[in-house]
Amino acid sequence: MHCTSRISPRGGGWRWIFYLNVPVGLLAYLMCHALVEDPEYLEVERAKNRNRREPFDMLGLCLLTVTMVCWEVMLSKGQEWDWLGDPFYRVQGLLILFMLGLGGLIYRELRLRNPLVALRTMADRNFGTCCVIIFCAYGVLYANTISLPALLQSLFGYDATTSGLVLSPAGIFAIVMLVVVGALLSRGVDARYLMAGGLLTMALGNYWMALLNLDISPWQVVWPRVVVIAGLSMLFAPLNVAAFIYLPKEIRGAAVGLLALLRNEGGSVGTSVAQIIQQRREQFHTLRLNESLDPLNPPVNSLLARGQAYFLPHNGDAVLSHQMALGVLDQSRAQQASSLAYFDVFSFSAAVGLMLVFFILLMRRSVAEKGAHIGGE
């Protein structure tokens, strides 16, 4: 992803982001086909399933489709349509359909022997907790990944290439942390400790970003981002160990599908929530800043007087110079309100990361056996 985002601006436009993924995806497919082998129990189960015909859960697929479509549209359009205040009842209708679809999906999937979505796996304490953590962690990841480039491009004047360069160093540290975490897991370190460390590191990185201001250099953005991504890299491998260690091998495949679904949905929720927080907090900070921008405030009068004195020699019009000084003040207020809103997104992400640490207390001991490949199931 880092490579395609950096090459595309020079290589023919944004479409190359997708074109360049085609050969990479084909190479990954060929390597998996050549090198990855299914465990023995999966081969045995596949042989048994060939002799029996299980009906496909078409109704479950329809309920899942309705639920996910209503969820995604409601998240993406809710802010624009004023949520439950929508006068055309679009959000309300989507919410009703979502609740009916979700309720029907849960009811049906719990009654089937071979369900489309294996909800029974969430009865395992470790797996259910890991589902919550991966959902929220990916929400934090996407909230950070969406908000930071928007901040850099809208308030710092960076173009897409420069924003990508600022975000890219984090990928190097992510690879390093994956190697370190893998080595620690192989030495018998409890996955819960690594998960807690990753969540705390992720929260610290987001809190560091929340303390930034508009007078910073690119490297002052790089290092908080590195801390965030390093924390996430410390989380994912131990989470796979903790999630599947107590599940029977026969249902791990279905559990992987459910975990991947929640991971992707967490990203969608994080993107939408970040945009909602940014827009609403920007309105809040604009109103709060307006409380101090009045004619009785000496710093405001001083700024307007200096602005008018600066513009007057250039245009010779006192009224126009005063209006231009007001425009500068308005622009400064908008920039400060927008920056504070972005920093609130990072503060919220830090709070979520810190809250997730307490969920680890619900989990059982999670130490991978020597030679086991639990995370790869």
N, C-alpha and C positions, 0 to 999 in steps of 0.2 A: 504493500500500500504506500509506503514511504517513497519507494522508487517511482511508482507510476505517478504519484502526485507531484514529484519534482521534475520528471521528464516531460509531462504533458504540456506545461506552458510553452516549452520551447519546441515541442514535437508536433504541433498541429492542432492544438486546442483541447478542450475538456474531453472530447470523445476518446482521445487516446488513453485516458484513465481506464476506460473499459476495454479498448482494443488490446492494450498491453497485458491485461489479465487473462486473455485467451490462451496464449502460449504457456503462461505460468500455470494456469489451471490444467492444461493438457499434460504438462510435465509432471505436475503433482499426481494426476490420475495414473499415469504410466508408472511412476515410482511406487505408488500404493499397490497397484496391480502386481508389480514385480516383487516387492519386498514384504508387504504386509500379509500375514497369514491369520486366518480365523482360529480361535482356540478350539480345542478338540470337542468341547461340549456344544459349541455352535454348529460344528459339522454334523454331530449326531442329531441335534435338534432339527437341522435342515433336512436331513435324510428322513426323519419321522414325518415332517410336515409335507413332504412330497407325496406320501401315501394317504394323506387325509386332506380333505378340502374344507377349509374354514371359510365361511361366508364373510365377505368384506363388509365392514361397518359403514355402510353408505350414510345411514341416518346420523351416525356420530360425526362423519366428515361434514355433512351439511350443517349440523349444529355448531361444529368448530368453526366453519367458515363464517356463519352468521355472527358468532361471538367475536371473532377476530376482526372482521370487517367493521362492525359497529364500534368496537373498541378503538381501532386505529383512526377511523373518521372522527369519532368524538374527541379524541385527543388532539388531532391536528386542526380541527375546525372549532373546537369548543371556545377558545379565547376570542376568535373572530365573531362567533355567533352569540357571545355573552352567556355562555353556559346555560344554566337553568332559567336565566332571564330571557332566553330566545323567544321573541314574539311569534315566530313561525313554528315553534315546538319541534324543531329539528333535533336539537340536543336531547330534549325530553324523550322523543320517539326512539332515538338511538340508544338512550340509556335503558329504556324499557325492553327493547329488543335484545340488548346485551345481557340484561339480567335474566330474561327468559331463556335465551340461548345458553348462558352459562349454567343456569339451574338444570335445564334439560340435559346438557352435556354431562354434568356431574352425575345426575341420576342414572343416565343410560350407561356410562362407562363403568360405574361401580357394579352394575348388574351383569355385565358381559364377562364370559370366561376369557375371551381374547379381544380386549378393547383396543380401540384406536389410540387412545391416550391412557397410559397406565397410571391412573391416579392412586391406585392402591400402594404404589411404591412410596408415597409420601407419608405412609404410616410409620416408616422407619425414621427414628428420631434424627439420625445423622443426615439422611438424605433430605428430609423435609426442611431441616435447618439450612442445609446447603442450597436448597432451591431459593429460599428467601434471600440468602446472602448473595448468590450469583445474580439474582434479579436486581437487587439494589446496587450491587457493585457495578454492573454494566450500565445501570442508570447513571451512576456517578461518572463513569468513564465517558459516556456519550455527552452528558451535560458539560463536562470539562472540555471535551474535544470540539463541541459545537460552539461553546461560548468564547473560548480563548481566541480562535482565529477571527471571530466576529469582532471581538474587542480590539485586536491588533489592526484589523483592516478599517474599522469605522472610526476609531479614535486616535490611532497612532499613524495612520496613513500608509501602512504596509500593503504591498500588493500580495497576490496569492502565492507567488514564488517565495517571497521573503517570509511570509507566515509559515509556509511549509518548511523552510530552512530553520526557523526558530523551533518548530515542533519536532524536527527530525532527530536531534541528538538523543531524545528520550528512547528511541527505538534501540540504540546501541546498548544502553543500560538495561533495557528490558531483556535483551538476549543474555547479558552477563548474569542478571539476577535469576533467570530461568535455569542456567547451568548451576549456580550456587544452590538454589533451592532443591534441584534434583539431587545434588550430592548430599545435602542434609537429609533428605527423605530416605535415601539409600542407606544412610548411617543410623537410621532408627529414630530420628527426631519426630516427636509427635506432630502430626499435621495441624493440630489445633493451635499450637504455639506459633507456627509459621503463618497461619491464617490471621491470628491476632496481630502479629507483627506487620503483616501486609496491610491490614485494615488501618492500623494506627499510622503507618507510613503514608498511606493514601490520604487519610484525614489531615495529617500534618502538611502534606503538599498543597492540598486545597486551602487550608488555613493560611499558608504562606502566600498563596495567590490573592487571598482576600485582603492581605495587608499591603498590596501594591498600590501605586498611584500613577498619575499620568507623566511623571518626570523620571522615567526609568529607561535603561538601555535594553537592547535585545537579550543580553546574557542574564539580566535580572528576571526575565521571563523563562529562559531555558531551564534554569536550575529547579524552580518549583515544579515545572512540568516533568522533569526527570524524576523528582521525588514521587509524584503521583503515579507515574507509569511503573517505577520500581516497586511501589507498594502493590499495585495490581499484579505485577509479575510474581511477587511473593505469594499471592493469593491463589492463583488458578490451579497450579499443580497440586498443592496440598488439598485444595477443595475437592479435586477429583478423587484423591485417595480417601478422604473422609466421607465423601458422598456414597461411594460404592463398596466400601470395605465390609459392611454388614449385610449387604443385599445378596440374595442367592444369585448364582451365576446365570440362572435361566432367565431372570427378569432384568438383568443389567442392560441389555440392549434397549428394552422399552424405557428404562429409566434414563438412559442417555438421551433419547428423543425428547422426553419431557424436560430434562435439564436444558437442552439446547433451545427448546421453545421458550422457556422462561428467560433464558439469557437474551435471546433476540427481542423479546417483548420488553425486557428491562431497558434495553437500548432505546427502543421507541418511546417508552415512558420518560426516560431521562431527557431525551431531546425535547419532548413536548413540555415537560415540567420546567426545564431550563428557560425555554422561550417565554412561558407564562410568568415565571418569577421575574425575568428580566423586564418584560413589558410593564408588569404591575408595579414593581419596585421603582422603575424609572418614573412612572407617574407620581408615586409617593414622594420620591426625592425631589422631583420638580416642585411639588407643592410645598415641601418643607423649605427648599431654598427660596421660594417666592416670599416666604414669611419675613425674610431679612432684606429683601430687595424693595425698599421703600424710600421715599424722599427724605425721611428723618434719619437715615443711616449714614453717618459721615463717610465710611469707606466707599459706599456706593456713589455718593456725590463727588468724592475725590476721583474715583475712577472715571466717571462721566466727564468731569472737568478736564482731566488729563487726556481722555480720548478726544474730546472736542478740540482741545488745543493742538492735538496732533493732526487731526484731519483738516482743520481750518486753513492752514497755509496751502493745502493741496487743492481745495475746491473753492475757497473764498466765500462759502455760504455757511453762516453760523447755524441755521436751522438744519441744513443737511448734515453738517458735522455732528450736531447733537444726535440726529437719527442714526448716523453711522456708529457713534459711540454706544448708543442703545443696542444696536445690532451686535456689536462685539460682546457686550454684556450678556445678551440673550444667547449667543453662541457659547460663551463660557459656561453659562448656567446649564445648557443642554449637554455639554460635554461632561460636566461634573455629575449631573444626574444619571447619565448613561453609564459612566464608569462605576459609580456607586452601585447601580443595579447589577452590573456584571460581577462586581465583588461580592454582592449578596448571594449570587448564584454559587460562587465558590464557598462562601460561608455555609450555605445550606448543604452543599456536597460534603464539606468537612463534618458537619453535624451528623449526616447520614452515616458516613464512614465510622465515626466514633460510636454511634448507636449500635452498629452491626457487631461490634466487639462483644457486646453483652449476649448476643445470640450464641456465641461460641460456648458459653457456659452451659448451654442445653445439650451439647454434643458429648458423645462417649469418646473414650480414648481411641485415637486413630493413628496407629503405627503400622506402616506397610511391612509385610513380611519380606524377608530377604529373597530377592529374585522374583517377587510378584510384580505383575503389570496391571494393577487395579485400575489406574487412571486410563489405560488404553482400552478398557473393555467397551 
